[in-house]
Amino acid sequence: EVQLVESGGGSVQAGGSLRLSCTASGYSSNRGCMAWFRQAPGKEREGLANINRLGGTRYADSVKGRFTISKDNAKNTLYLQVNGLKPDDTAMYYCAADPLYCGLSWLYSYFGQGTQVTVSS
């Protein structure tokens, strides 16, 4: 059974930073693609960044330059460094994994339960 468990969310002031983590079990981070999404209340789930098995990355325009995706295959853990946070970044952040799909839409096979990020002005 594949499980993805996110952590690292919290409440920060605008301009602050957080490092989100996603630990995978039953799925190897050096396989396929992993990604980060977020969903704010009343909004659609938004793909933020993905990383393929070779370490290649892709970012949504809305976070390019502020967010950095990375992974540690030895720890089977995916990360998202989020800098320069804005109130509009307030959302539940989810990690995702798929052995074949590697894009920024929600077509991943596996999603975690999410970690909440709240940014105050």
MARSENU-557158 format. One record per residue (C-alpha): x, y, z; residue in three letters; chain; residue number from 1. Coordinates in Angstrom, 3 decimals, decimal comma. Layout:
residues N
PT         c1         c2         c3   resn   chain   resi
PT          X          Y          Z    ala       A    NUM
...
***
This chain:
residues 121
PT         c1         c2         c3   resn   chain   resi
PT      0,000      0,000      0,000    glu       A      1
PT      1,319      3,418     -0,973    val       A      2
PT      1,260      6,102      1,712    gln       A      3
PT      2,397      9,701      1,363    leu       A      4
PT      2,622     11,711      4,585    val       A      5
PT      3,171     15,462      4,465    glu       A      6
PT      4,557     17,610      7,268    ser       A      7
PT      6,087     21,023      7,828    gly       A      8
PT      3,074     23,256      7,339    gly       A      9
PT      2,166     25,996      9,781    gly       A     10
PT      1,222     29,620     10,284    ser       A     11
PT      3,698     32,272      9,145    val       A     12
PT      3,692     35,962      8,394    gln       A     13
PT      3,967     37,290      4,864    ala       A     14
PT      7,525     37,091      3,604    gly       A     15
PT      8,278     34,024      5,692    gly       A     16
PT      9,488     30,597      4,636    ser       A     17
PT      8,615     26,984      5,292    leu       A     18
PT     10,023     23,624      4,248    arg       A     19
PT      7,377     21,039      3,507    leu       A     20
PT      8,239     17,338      3,557    ser       A     21
PT      6,506     14,275      2,143    cys       A     22
PT      7,669     10,851      3,235    thr       A     23
PT      6,668      7,949      1,017    ala       A     24
PT      6,134      4,332      1,993    ser       A     25
PT      5,288      1,598     -0,475    gly       A     26
PT      6,592      3,856     -3,253    tyr       A     27
PT     10,161      4,650     -4,231    ser       A     28
PT     10,949      8,324     -4,792    ser       A     29
PT     13,413      7,410     -7,544    asn       A     30
PT     10,573      5,926     -9,573    arg       A     31
PT      8,283      7,881    -11,850    gly       A     32
PT      7,357     11,390    -10,834    cys       A     33
PT      6,453     13,212     -7,619    met       A     34
PT      4,776     16,569     -7,282    ala       A     35
PT      3,304     19,198     -4,979    trp       A     36
PT     -0,201     20,588     -5,252    phe       A     37
PT     -2,231     23,009     -3,174    arg       A     38
PT     -5,908     23,745     -2,745    gln       A     39
PT     -7,421     26,788     -1,110    ala       A     40
PT    -11,062     26,835      0,065    pro       A     41
PT    -13,389     27,308     -2,888    gly       A     42
PT    -10,594     26,920     -5,430    lys       A     43
PT     -9,437     24,093     -7,668    glu       A     44
PT     -6,414     22,002     -6,806    arg       A     45
PT     -3,346     23,665     -8,349    glu       A     46
PT     -0,207     21,872     -9,486    gly       A     47
PT      2,867     23,701     -8,202    leu       A     48
PT      5,946     21,687     -9,108    ala       A     49
PT      7,078     18,225    -10,059    asn       A     50
PT     10,320     16,279    -10,122    ile       A     51
PT     11,035     13,240    -12,268    asn       A     52
PT     13,101     10,187    -11,458    arg       A     53
PT     16,235     11,832    -12,877    leu       A     54
PT     15,766     14,982    -10,790    gly       A     55
PT     14,430     17,190    -13,555    gly       A     56
PT     11,975     19,788    -12,276    thr       A     57
PT      9,058     21,826    -13,574    arg       A     58
PT      7,223     24,720    -11,905    tyr       A     59
PT      3,951     26,531    -12,293    ala       A     60
PT      4,422     30,183    -13,245    asp       A     61
PT      2,702     31,260    -10,026    ser       A     62
PT      5,517     29,878     -7,855    val       A     63
PT      8,551     29,958    -10,125    lys       A     64
PT     11,443     31,637     -8,348    gly       A     65
PT      9,852     31,339     -4,880    arg       A     66
PT      9,323     27,595     -4,442    phe       A     67
PT     11,925     24,840     -4,876    thr       A     68
PT     11,124     21,136     -5,180    ile       A     69
PT     13,732     18,512     -4,295    ser       A     70
PT     13,948     14,950     -3,082    lys       A     71
PT     16,212     12,673     -1,079    asp       A     72
PT     15,992      9,193     -2,549    asn       A     73
PT     17,897      7,686      0,378    ala       A     74
PT     15,156      8,940      2,731    lys       A     75
PT     12,345      8,409      0,217    asn       A     76
PT     11,301     11,970      0,957    thr       A     77
PT     10,089     14,825     -1,222    leu       A     78
PT     10,544     18,461     -0,182    tyr       A     79
PT      9,121     21,842     -1,096    leu       A     80
PT     11,003     24,917      0,074    gln       A     81
PT      8,582     27,832      0,037    val       A     82
PT      9,984     31,350      0,340    asn       A     83
PT      8,513     34,817      0,140    gly       A     84
PT      5,124     33,565      1,289    leu       A     85
PT      2,065     35,692      0,542    lys       A     86
PT     -1,457     35,536      2,006    pro       A     87
PT     -2,598     34,110     -1,377    asp       A     88
PT     -0,363     31,089     -0,704    asp       A     89
PT     -2,680     30,035      2,142    thr       A     90
PT     -3,911     26,540      1,265    ala       A     91
PT     -3,676     22,849      2,036    met       A     92
PT     -0,511     21,519      0,396    tyr       A     93
PT     -0,449     17,956     -0,938    tyr       A     94
PT      2,244     15,745     -2,358    cys       A     95
PT      1,537     13,270     -5,136    ala       A     96
PT      3,266     10,383     -6,882    ala       A     97
PT      2,803      8,362    -10,047    asp       A     98
PT      4,924      5,725    -11,764    pro       A     99
PT      4,016      7,008    -15,254    leu       A    100
PT      2,339     10,434    -15,263    tyr       A    101
PT      4,597     13,464    -14,874    cys       A    102
PT      2,760     16,742    -15,307    gly       A    103
PT      1,082     19,458    -13,261    leu       A    104
PT     -2,519     18,329    -13,507    ser       A    105
PT     -4,168     16,169    -10,871    trp       A    106
PT     -3,798     12,860    -12,747    leu       A    107
PT     -1,429     11,353    -10,181    tyr       A    108
PT     -2,325      7,951     -8,782    ser       A    109
PT     -1,398      8,730     -5,180    tyr       A    110
PT     -1,985     11,780     -2,985    phe       A    111
PT     -1,195     12,447      0,662    gly       A    112
PT     -3,598     13,905      3,215    gln       A    113
PT     -2,050     17,359      3,090    gly       A    114
PT     -0,414     19,883      5,397    thr       A    115
PT     -1,944     23,305      6,034    gln       A    116
PT     -0,041     26,502      5,266    val       A    117
PT     -1,538     29,757      6,547    thr       A    118
PT      0,070     33,108      5,711    val       A    119
PT     -0,995     36,257      7,533    ser       A    120
PT     -0,406     39,794      6,329    ser       A    121
***
